């Protein structure tokens, strides 16, 4: 068999795939590889590669949606802070991008300690080497690297004090009276997930007090109407509805809802050709909104401790009922999927108004998917969307107050707490 270099020997061909070698001289291959490596690290915007790394790690370490939203916010706020510090020092745009690489590498090193020690810092140094091929600019790149490390240190300090390590006392769980949360089949998890996340530190002071109206009153006609709706929908699910439920069933082992919205953001960033500063600002605003939306949802969940539809249906209508999706092990009202999606859709629409209809449709579908899955009442989803949208509106309002605009250009970012 003819090849671009030499032909594999018959013995080798009988046992393994043929070895195909490049016809380029070794020197040319080395130069081509170096150019490709350099282009990979210096391409705009710099945050995309680290967003991809982070989402893969969210899947690998099976972060739940709550933890994933916190992790992504810490990463992207650090990235934007690094760019902001470099811009304040009037460093050139390539140096601003390097500051982001520096911050991101340090953040992933901290956030995923079970990875091989030094792996992400080494990748950050690879980015540094890609930029420092021009000796006259070395001083600005060294300064950028240090500013990135400074930004990461600030966010790591914040992470240590944000309440995410609080330990819950199971004795604080309220009695499992009718209408209140109790372990749901088929998992029957004895304790609910992360009740103290309701106390986590929000990124924005203005989102800390956000809540939702009281849920539909248990045992009222309206309550049983909602319960029957879940039962009726689940008994007549179409293939399309099942697909929607499956597509948005983003629990541990997936990129989670926050990851999906980051992926949507990445596509819009590339389509609209945002530079490093603009993309970092967008990712920061988006992930702050989703993290605060998740905390707000958890605050409502553990204010009211409402039971899931499966409990209501089995008690009142069908003791053998099982929903299409596995019921999560925390209270029902409000839907966190809906809350996060409401916040994300508002922020992304603020940056990309031309995509607003598509983004709002995606958020509504995310909320509706939980009804199709049989794990949320309609009011959980509707109030979750409304709560998330309020978070998103606060984020956009603060961006405007900080002097930013929605034209994809770098502007002042959010004034987050402790950053």
C-alpha positions in Angstrom: 0.0 0.0 0.0 1.4 3.4 -1.0 1.7 5.9 1.8 3.0 9.4 2.4 6.3 8.1 3.7 7.3 4.5 3.8 5.2 1.3 3.3 4.5 -0.8 6.4 6.1 -4.2 6.4 3.9 -7.2 5.7 4.4 -8.5 9.2 3.4 -5.2 10.7 0.4 -4.9 8.4 -0.9 -8.3 9.4 -1.0 -7.4 13.1 -1.5 -3.7 13.4 -2.7 -0.8 11.4 -0.1 0.6 8.9 2.1 3.4 10.2 1.7 6.4 8.0 4.4 9.0 8.4 4.4 12.6 7.2 6.5 13.4 4.2 7.5 16.8 5.8 11.1 17.1 6.9 11.5 16.8 10.7 12.3 20.5 11.0 9.1 21.5 9.1 7.0 19.2 11.3 8.4 20.7 14.4 7.7 24.2 13.2 4.2 23.3 12.1 3.5 21.7 15.5 4.8 24.8 17.3 2.7 27.1 15.3 -0.4 25.1 15.9 0.3 24.9 19.7 0.9 28.7 19.8 -2.2 29.4 17.8 -4.3 27.2 20.2 -3.3 29.2 23.2 -3.3 32.7 21.7 -6.7 32.5 19.9 -9.5 34.8 21.0 -11.4 34.8 23.2 -9.1 33.2 25.8 -11.9 32.0 28.1 -13.4 29.5 25.7 -10.7 26.9 26.3 -11.0 27.1 30.1 -14.8 27.0 29.9 -14.5 23.7 28.0 -12.0 22.3 30.6 -14.3 23.3 33.4 -17.4 21.6 31.9 -15.5 18.4 31.3 -14.4 18.4 34.9 -18.0 19.1 36.1 -19.0 15.9 34.3 -15.9 13.9 35.4 -16.4 14.7 39.1 -20.2 14.4 38.9 -20.9 17.8 40.5 -24.5 18.4 41.3 -26.2 21.4 39.7 -25.8 23.5 42.8 -22.0 22.8 43.1 -21.5 23.2 39.4 -23.0 26.7 39.3 -20.8 27.8 42.2 -17.7 26.4 40.5 -18.4 28.0 37.2 -19.1 31.4 38.8 -15.8 31.3 40.7 -13.9 30.4 37.6 -15.4 33.1 35.3 -15.4 35.9 37.9 -11.7 35.2 38.5 -11.2 35.3 34.7 -12.9 38.6 34.3 -11.2 40.1 37.3 -7.8 39.2 35.8 -8.7 40.9 32.5 -10.0 43.9 34.4 -6.8 44.2 36.5 -4.6 43.9 33.3 -6.7 46.5 31.5 -6.4 48.9 34.5 -2.7 48.7 34.1 -3.1 49.5 30.4 -1.5 46.2 29.4 -2.0 45.3 25.7 -4.8 42.9 24.8 -2.6 39.8 24.4 -1.3 40.4 27.9 -4.9 40.7 29.2 -5.6 37.4 27.6 -2.6 35.9 29.3 -3.8 37.3 32.7 -7.0 35.3 32.1 -5.0 32.1 31.3 -3.1 32.6 34.5 -6.2 33.1 36.7 -8.1 30.2 35.1 -5.3 27.7 35.5 -5.0 28.6 39.2 -8.7 28.4 39.7 -9.1 24.9 38.2 -6.1 23.8 40.2 -7.9 24.8 43.4 -11.5 23.8 42.4 -10.5 20.3 41.3 -7.9 19.1 43.8 -8.2 15.4 42.8 -6.8 16.1 39.4 -3.0 15.4 38.9 -1.2 18.1 40.9 0.0 20.9 38.8 -1.8 19.9 35.7 -3.8 23.1 35.1 -1.0 25.3 36.3 1.2 23.6 33.7 -1.4 24.3 31.0 -1.4 27.9 32.1 2.4 28.1 31.8 2.0 26.6 28.3 -0.2 29.6 27.5 2.5 31.9 29.0 5.2 30.3 26.7 2.9 30.8 23.7 2.7 34.5 24.4 6.3 35.2 25.4 7.9 34.4 22.0 8.4 38.2 21.7 11.2 39.2 24.1 10.5 43.0 24.1 7.0 42.3 25.5 8.2 39.9 28.2 7.8 42.4 31.0 4.1 43.1 30.3 3.5 39.4 30.1 5.2 38.7 33.4 3.1 41.4 34.9 -0.1 39.9 33.4 0.7 36.5 34.8 1.1 37.9 38.3 -2.2 39.9 38.0 -3.9 36.6 37.0 -2.5 34.9 40.0 -3.7 37.8 42.2 -7.2 37.6 40.8 -7.3 33.8 41.4 -6.1 34.3 45.0 -8.8 36.8 45.7 -11.5 34.4 44.4 -10.1 31.4 46.3 -10.2 33.5 49.5 -13.8 34.2 48.7 -14.6 30.5 48.1 -13.2 29.6 51.5 -15.7 31.9 53.2 -18.8 31.6 51.0 -20.6 29.0 53.2 -20.3 26.1 50.8 -18.6 24.0 53.5 -21.3 24.4 56.1 -22.5 21.2 57.8 -26.2 20.5 58.3 -27.6 19.0 61.4 -30.3 16.4 60.4 -32.1 17.2 63.6 -33.1 20.5 62.1 -35.2 18.7 59.5 -38.9 19.5 60.0 -41.4 16.7 60.7 -42.6 14.8 57.6 -46.2 15.9 57.9 -48.7 15.8 55.0 -47.7 18.1 52.2 -44.1 18.5 53.4 -41.0 16.9 51.9 -40.2 13.3 52.5 -37.9 10.7 50.9 -39.2 9.9 47.5 -39.1 6.6 45.5 -37.2 4.9 44.1 -34.1 6.3 45.8 -35.7 7.2 49.2 -32.7 9.4 50.2 -33.1 9.9 53.9 -31.7 13.4 54.0 -32.3 16.2 51.5 -29.5 17.7 49.4 -27.6 20.7 50.8 -30.3 22.5 53.0 -27.6 25.0 54.0 -27.0 26.2 50.5 -29.8 28.6 51.2 -27.3 30.4 53.4 -24.5 30.5 50.9 -23.1 33.9 50.2 -24.6 35.5 47.1 -22.5 37.3 44.6 -24.8 40.3 44.6 -26.3 41.9 47.7 -29.5 42.7 45.8 -30.3 39.0 45.1 -29.9 38.0 48.8 -33.5 38.8 49.8 -35.2 37.5 46.7 -37.9 34.9 47.2 -41.1 33.6 45.8 -44.8 33.8 47.0 -46.0 30.9 49.1 -46.7 27.7 47.2 -50.2 26.5 46.3 -51.8 25.6 49.6 -51.6 21.9 50.4 -55.0 20.0 50.3 -56.7 22.9 48.5 -58.6 22.3 45.3 -55.9 24.1 43.4 -53.3 21.8 44.9 -55.1 18.7 43.8 -55.7 20.2 40.3 -52.0 20.6 39.9 -51.4 17.1 41.2 -53.8 15.7 38.7 -52.1 17.6 35.9 -48.8 15.9 36.6 -50.5 12.5 36.7 -52.5 13.2 33.5 -49.4 14.5 31.6 -47.3 11.6 32.6 -49.8 9.0 31.5 -49.9 10.5 28.0 -46.3 11.5 27.4 -45.4 11.8 23.7 -42.0 10.8 22.3 -41.3 14.5 21.9 -42.2 15.3 25.5 -40.0 12.4 26.7 -37.1 13.7 24.6 -37.5 17.2 26.2 -37.6 15.7 29.6 -34.5 13.6 28.9 -32.6 16.5 27.2 -33.0 18.7 30.3 -32.5 15.9 32.8 -29.1 17.4 33.8 -28.2 16.0 37.2 -24.8 14.7 38.5 -22.7 13.2 35.7 -23.9 15.8 33.1 -22.7 19.4 32.4 -25.8 20.4 34.5 -28.1 23.3 33.6 -25.5 25.9 34.2 -23.2 24.0 31.8 -25.8 24.0 29.1 -26.2 27.7 29.3 -22.5 28.2 29.3 -22.4 26.2 26.1 -25.1 28.3 24.6 -23.1 31.4 25.6 -20.0 30.0 24.0 -21.7 29.6 20.7 -23.1 33.1 20.8 -19.6 34.5 21.7 -18.1 32.8 18.7 -20.9 33.8 16.4 -20.6 37.4 17.4 -16.8 37.5 17.5 -16.4 38.7 21.0 -12.8 39.4 22.1 -11.3 38.1 25.4 -12.5 41.1 27.5 -16.0 41.0 26.1 -16.3 37.2 26.5 -14.9 37.3 30.0 -17.4 40.0 31.0 -20.3 38.0 29.6 -19.3 34.7 31.2 -18.9 36.5 34.5 -22.3 38.1 34.4 -24.0 34.9 33.2 -22.4 32.7 35.9 -23.0 35.2 38.7 -26.7 35.2 37.7 -26.9 31.4 37.6 -25.1 31.0 40.9 -27.3 33.5 42.7 -30.4 32.1 41.0 -29.5 28.7 42.4 -29.0 30.0 45.9 -32.4 31.9 45.6 -34.1 28.6 44.5 -32.6 26.8 47.4 -33.7 29.5 49.8 -37.3 29.0 48.7 -37.1 25.3 48.7 -36.0 25.2 52.3 -38.3 27.9 53.4 -41.4 25.9 52.5 -40.1 22.2 52.3 -42.9 21.1 49.9 -43.3 17.5 48.9 -42.8 16.2 45.4 -45.6 15.2 43.0 -44.9 11.5 43.4 -45.8 11.7 47.1 -49.0 13.6 46.5 -50.1 11.3 43.6 -49.3 8.1 45.5 -51.2 9.4 48.6 -54.3 10.5 46.8 -54.7 9.0 43.3 -52.4 6.1 42.4 -50.2 4.3 45.0 -48.2 2.7 42.2 -47.4 5.9 40.2 -43.8 6.5 39.3 -42.7 9.6 37.3 -40.8 9.4 34.0 -37.7 10.8 35.7 -36.1 9.9 39.0 -37.3 12.4 41.7 -34.4 14.5 43.1 -33.8 14.4 46.9 -34.8 17.9 47.9 -38.0 19.9 48.2 -40.2 20.7 45.2 -41.0 24.4 45.2 -39.4 26.1 43.3 -37.8 24.3 40.3 -34.1 25.1 40.3 -33.8 24.2 36.6 -36.4 26.8 35.9 -34.8 29.4 38.1 -31.3 29.0 36.6 -32.7 29.0 33.1 -34.8 32.1 33.7 -31.8 34.0 35.0 -29.5 32.8 32.2 -32.0 33.6 29.4 -32.4 37.2 30.6 -28.7 37.8 30.9 -27.9 36.3 27.5 -30.8 38.2 25.9 -29.4 41.4 27.4 -26.1 40.8 25.6 -27.6 39.3 22.4 -31.1 40.8 21.8 -31.3 39.2 18.4 -31.3 35.7 20.0 -33.8 36.6 22.7 -36.8 34.7 21.3 -34.7 31.5 21.0 -33.2 32.0 24.5 -36.6 32.6 26.2 -38.0 29.5 24.4 -35.2 27.4 25.7 -35.8 28.6 29.3 -39.5 27.9 29.0 -38.7 24.4 27.7 -36.3 23.8 30.6 -39.1 24.6 33.0 -41.7 22.6 31.2 -39.4 19.6 31.0 -39.8 19.1 34.8 -43.5 18.7 34.4 -43.0 16.2 31.6 -40.5 14.4 33.9 -43.2 14.2 36.6 -41.0 15.7 39.2 -42.4 19.2 39.5 -45.8 20.9 39.7 -46.5 23.7 37.2 -46.4 26.3 39.9 -42.8 25.1 40.8 -41.8 25.8 37.2 -43.6 29.0 36.7 -42.5 30.6 39.9 -39.0 29.4 39.4 -38.8 31.0 36.0 -40.1 34.3 37.5 -37.6 34.2 40.3 -34.7 33.5 37.9 -35.8 36.3 35.6 -35.7 38.7 38.5 -32.1 37.6 39.3 -31.1 38.1 35.6 -32.7 41.6 35.5 -30.8 42.6 38.6 -27.5 41.5 37.0 -28.2 43.5 33.9 -29.2 46.5 35.9 -26.0 46.4 37.9 -24.0 46.1 34.7 -25.7 49.2 33.4 -25.1 51.1 36.6 -21.4 50.1 36.5 -21.2 51.9 33.1 -21.4 48.8 30.9 -23.5 48.5 27.8 -24.8 45.5 25.9 -22.9 46.0 22.7 -20.5 43.0 23.2 -17.6 45.4 24.1 -15.7 45.2 27.3 -17.0 47.5 30.0 -17.1 47.6 33.8 -18.2 44.4 35.4 -20.4 43.5 38.3 -19.5 44.8 41.7 -19.7 41.4 43.5 -19.4 40.9 47.2 -15.9 40.2 48.4 -14.3 40.6 45.1 
